[in-house]
Amino acid sequence: MLIAQISDPHLRPRGVLYQGVVDANGMFASTIRQLNALSPLPDIVILSGDVVDEGTADEYSEARAILAELTPPLAVIPGNHDDREAFRA
């Protein structure tokens, strides 16, 4: 079994840089593209939190959009920056 694990993307709303400096969303999207290009593909990808930075609906919307491109199955574990209610939604 091939398992890929990624952690702490700290995604922000579309167009917002992490701490005003880092394009975390762009880097995470690149990571998803690289995972999809692996041969063989992982049997599962585990994303351990913090998925988003502030737990807002806009951040989770962006996370869903980026993760929708992932080919292998995904398991997501929230982190301390993740809002549990927003995460579940």
C-alpha positions as a Markdown table, in Angstrom:
| # | Residue | x | y | z |
|---|---|---|---|---|
| 1 | Met | 0.0 | 0.0 | 0.0 |
| 2 | Leu | 1.3 | 3.4 | -1.0 |
| 3 | Ile | 0.3 | 6.2 | 1.4 |
| 4 | Ala | 1.0 | 9.9 | 0.7 |
| 5 | Gln | 0.8 | 12.3 | 3.7 |
| 6 | Ile | 0.6 | 16.1 | 3.4 |
| 7 | Ser | 0.2 | 18.5 | 6.3 |
| 8 | Asp | -0.5 | 22.1 | 7.3 |
| 9 | Pro | -1.4 | 23.8 | 4.0 |
| 10 | His | -3.0 | 26.7 | 6.0 |
| 11 | Leu | -5.2 | 27.6 | 3.0 |
| 12 | Arg | -6.6 | 31.1 | 2.7 |
| 13 | Pro | -9.5 | 32.6 | 0.7 |
| 14 | Arg | -8.9 | 32.8 | -3.0 |
| 15 | Gly | -6.3 | 35.6 | -3.7 |
| 16 | Val | -5.2 | 36.0 | -0.1 |
| 17 | Leu | -1.6 | 35.2 | 0.8 |
| 18 | Tyr | -0.7 | 33.3 | 4.0 |
| 19 | Gln | 0.5 | 35.9 | 6.4 |
| 20 | Gly | 0.5 | 38.4 | 3.5 |
| 21 | Val | 3.6 | 36.8 | 2.0 |
| 22 | Val | 3.2 | 33.1 | 0.9 |
| 23 | Asp | 0.9 | 31.8 | -1.8 |
| 24 | Ala | -0.1 | 28.7 | 0.2 |
| 25 | Asn | -3.0 | 28.0 | -2.1 |
| 26 | Gly | -0.8 | 27.9 | -5.2 |
| 27 | Met | 1.8 | 25.7 | -3.5 |
| 28 | Phe | -1.0 | 23.3 | -2.3 |
| 29 | Ala | -2.5 | 23.2 | -5.8 |
| 30 | Ser | 1.0 | 22.3 | -7.1 |
| 31 | Thr | 1.3 | 19.6 | -4.5 |
| 32 | Ile | -2.0 | 18.1 | -5.7 |
| 33 | Arg | -0.9 | 18.2 | -9.3 |
| 34 | Gln | 2.4 | 16.4 | -8.3 |
| 35 | Leu | 0.5 | 13.7 | -6.4 |
| 36 | Asn | -1.7 | 13.1 | -9.4 |
| 37 | Ala | 1.3 | 12.7 | -11.6 |
| 38 | Leu | 2.9 | 10.0 | -9.5 |
| 39 | Ser | 3.2 | 6.5 | -11.0 |
| 40 | Pro | 1.9 | 4.5 | -9.3 |
| 41 | Leu | -0.7 | 6.7 | -7.7 |
| 42 | Pro | -0.9 | 6.6 | -3.9 |
| 43 | Asp | -3.6 | 4.2 | -2.6 |
| 44 | Ile | -4.7 | 7.0 | -0.3 |
| 45 | Val | -3.7 | 10.6 | 0.6 |
| 46 | Ile | -3.8 | 11.7 | 4.2 |
| 47 | Leu | -4.1 | 15.4 | 4.8 |
| 48 | Ser | -3.4 | 16.3 | 8.4 |
| 49 | Gly | -4.5 | 19.7 | 9.6 |
| 50 | Asp | -4.2 | 22.6 | 9.6 |
| 51 | Val | -6.2 | 22.5 | 6.4 |
| 52 | Val | -7.1 | 26.2 | 6.5 |
| 53 | Asp | -5.6 | 29.1 | 8.5 |
| 54 | Glu | -8.6 | 30.8 | 10.2 |
| 55 | Gly | -11.4 | 28.3 | 9.8 |
| 56 | Thr | -13.6 | 30.5 | 7.6 |
| 57 | Ala | -16.2 | 29.3 | 5.1 |
| 58 | Asp | -14.2 | 31.0 | 2.3 |
| 59 | Glu | -11.1 | 29.1 | 3.2 |
| 60 | Tyr | -12.9 | 25.8 | 3.2 |
| 61 | Ser | -14.5 | 26.7 | -0.1 |
| 62 | Glu | -11.0 | 27.1 | -1.6 |
| 63 | Ala | -9.8 | 23.9 | 0.1 |
| 64 | Arg | -12.7 | 22.0 | -1.5 |
| 65 | Ala | -11.9 | 23.5 | -4.9 |
| 66 | Ile | -8.3 | 22.5 | -4.8 |
| 67 | Leu | -8.9 | 19.0 | -3.3 |
| 68 | Ala | -11.5 | 18.3 | -6.0 |
| 69 | Glu | -8.6 | 17.9 | -8.4 |
| 70 | Leu | -7.0 | 15.1 | -6.4 |
| 71 | Thr | -7.3 | 11.7 | -8.1 |
| 72 | Pro | -6.5 | 9.2 | -5.2 |
| 73 | Pro | -8.9 | 8.7 | -2.2 |
| 74 | Leu | -8.5 | 11.3 | 0.5 |
| 75 | Ala | -8.7 | 11.2 | 4.3 |
| 76 | Val | -8.6 | 14.5 | 6.1 |
| 77 | Ile | -7.8 | 15.1 | 9.8 |
| 78 | Pro | -8.5 | 18.6 | 11.2 |
| 79 | Gly | -5.9 | 20.6 | 13.1 |
| 80 | Asn | -6.0 | 23.3 | 15.7 |
| 81 | His | -6.6 | 26.1 | 13.1 |
| 82 | Asp | -9.5 | 24.2 | 11.7 |
| 83 | Asp | -13.0 | 25.2 | 12.9 |
| 84 | Arg | -14.8 | 21.9 | 13.6 |
| 85 | Glu | -18.3 | 23.0 | 12.4 |
| 86 | Ala | -17.0 | 24.6 | 9.3 |
| 87 | Phe | -14.7 | 21.6 | 8.6 |
| 88 | Arg | -17.7 | 19.3 | 8.8 |
| 89 | Ala | -19.8 | 21.4 | 6.5 |
